[in-house]
Amino acid sequence: MAMDTPTIPEVLPKFSDVMPMGYAHSKLVTEYICHAATAKADIAARVLRIGQIVGDTHFGMWNAIEAIPLTIQSATTIGALPVISNGDKEVSWLLVDTTADTVVDLSLLDKRLNGYMPPHGAVFHVCHPRALRWNRDVLTALKHAGLEFEAVDQREWVKRLEALEQDGEKNPPIKLLDLFRRKYSRGETTTEPYFETKENCKFSPSLRDAKDVDAELIGQFLRYWREKCW
């Protein structure tokens, strides 16, 4: 994690801290409902905030119509992938089977642990404790796995998407063009916060010992997309 990366602790935030949109507010309302239920009814409830889930350990199956796979697919349609300007971008990717194991660990704490227990209404971030970097790690791994592409500035990448035929069947990444414009067109990439996982790692051995998403796994994702989706 970079020194200047903002961090988010595993606690209930204030409404002023979340994004100003109904989707984010509705999720926070749910968290507060769970917290109130544990306080008033003395029931065991925990808030699990799940981050970016990626493919599985064994087969590399990752939904090809999500934003990251579509970004990578642009290597086959415009022959290029975006390089993040002004440094690099940290990404936290958690394998789907590790995600499931972590949810089970946290859901069954009352039956598995003796001694110290998290408080009712505890908040846990189900995210990988160790981040990747897009330019340094992901693009390098894709090259190593045999994906041919030109690494271009993020703004140039958006321009090339815009210039290609606007047909979602022939050029699937175009379906998320508005999202890519918001993320990359300005030439500045906002640093995403790091979601702390200290509390989660205390109670979930699955997250504590989570496998890193390394070059081998990224190559496995790529093989799955090529064989089954593209």
N, C-alpha and C positions, 0 to 999 in steps of 0.2 A: 504494500500500500504506500502510495506517495505521501510525503510529509504534509502536503497541502490539501489532501483529500478530507472533506468533512465526514464525520462519523455519526451514525445514528444508533443510540443505545437501545437495549431491549427493555423499553419501558413504554407506557402509554403516553403518546404525545398530546400536545394541545391542538385544538382545531386550527389555530393560526399557523401551525407548523406543517400542515398537509397541503397538497396542491389544491388550488381553488376550483375544484370541479366536483360534481355530484358523485361520481364514481368513488373518488378518494374519500369524500365525507361519509358516504354510506358505509364503507368498510370500517372507518373509525367509529361510527355509531355502533356497529356490531361489536367492536372491541369493548366499548364502554358498557354495552349491555351484558357481555360476558363478565366483565369486571364487577358490575353491580350485582349480578346473580350470585357470584361467589361470595360477595360480602354479606348479602341478605339471606341467602338460603344455605350457605355453607356447603356448596357443591363444588366438585373439582372441575374446573374449566381452565383451559389454557389457550392463549392466542398464538397461533403459528403464522408468521408472515413468511410466505414462500416466495423466493426470488426466481431467477431465470433457470427453468428446468431445461436440460438438454437431453440428448439421446442416452440410450442405456449402455451398460458396460459391455455386454456380450455381442450385440448385433448392430449397435450404432443407430438404432431407429429414432429419428428426430423428425417431427412434423415438418414437411418441406414447404408449407405455406406460411410459416412464421417469418418474422422480419429478418432474423439472422440468416436462416437458410436461403431466403430469397435474395438477400444481399450477396451471398456467396454464389448463388446461381447466375448472377449478372456476369460472372467470369465467362460463362458459356454463351451469353447473348450479346454483350458489348465488348467482351474480351478484357475487362478491367475490373479491379476492385479498389475501394477507396482507402487512401492512406490518411489517417487522422492528422490534421494540421495542428500546429502549435503544441508539439509533444506527442503524447500517446493517450490511449483511452483504456482504462481498466474495466474489465468485464468479469463478473462472478457467475460462473456456470456450474450447476450442480447436476450430476447424472440422475436420471429419473429413478433408477433403482435405489440409489443412495437417498434420494428425497423420500421415497416410500419407507425405507428402513428407519429414517430419522423420525418421520411422523409416527411410526409404530413405537419407537423408543419413548417418545414424549407422551404418547397417548396412554401407555401402559405403565407409567412411572409408579403409580400407586400399588401395582401388583409386583413390581420387580425390585424396588429399592427398599432397603432398611436404613434407618438413620435420617440424614438430612434430606428434606424434600423441598422443592420449590414452593413458594407461596401460592395459594389459590389465585387464579387470574394472572399468573405469570405470563410474560411475553417472550417468545422465542423467535429468532430469525433463522429460517431454514434456508440458508445461503452458504455457498462455499467459503470457508474461512480464508482461503488464499485466492487472490485475484489473478487473472491473466491480463496481458496487454495485447490489444488488437494488432498494432503494427508489428511489435517484436515477436509475439508468440503465435497468434492465429494466422496471420499472413505467411509467416515463415513455415508453419506446419502445413498449410495448404500447398505451398510450393513444393515442399518435401514430399507430399503425398501425390504429386504429379499433376496438380491443377495448373493449367497454363493461363496466365493473365498478366496484364500490365498493371503495376501498382501506380495509381495516379492520385493527385490531390483530390480531396473529398468534393470540392466544388466542381472540378472537371468531371468527376464521376457522375454527378447529378446532371451536368450538361449533356453528357453522352447518353444517359438514360432518356432525357427529354428529346434528344434528336432521333432516337430509334422509333420504329413504327409503334404507335400506341395501341398495341393489340395484346391483351393480357394472356391470350393463348400462346402466341408466338414469343412473347417477352414477359413472362410472369412477374418479374420484379417491378414492372411498371404499375402493378396493382397498388403498390405502397409508395408511389411517387410523392404524394403530398407529405407523407411521413418523412421520407428521405430529404425532401426540400427543407423541412423544418429542422432536421438534425444536422444537415451538412452544407446548406447553401451559403450560410453566412461566413464560412471560413473559420469560425470559432466553435469549438466543441465544449459544451458545459461539462465540468467535472461532476460525475455522478457520485453520490455519497457512498461510503462504505458502511454496510449494515453489520454491526458488531455481532459476534456469535459466541462471546465468552460464556454466557449463561447456558446456551444450548450445548456447547461442548462439554460442560460439566456433567450433563445428564444423558447425552446421546453419544454412545461410542461410535455409532454409524457416522455421525457428522465429524466427530473428533478425529476419526481415522479415515475420513473421506479421501478417495482416490483423486489425485489431480487430473484435470482434463489436459492431457499431454498431447504431443504430436501423434502418437499412435492412435489415441481415441479420436482426434480430429480427422485423421485419415480414415478411420472406421466410419465416421459420419459421412464423409465424402463418398466412400464406396457405396453406402446405403442409398444416398441421393442419386448417384449415377445409375445404379442398377435398378432401383425401384421407382424413382420419382421423375427424373429428368428424361 
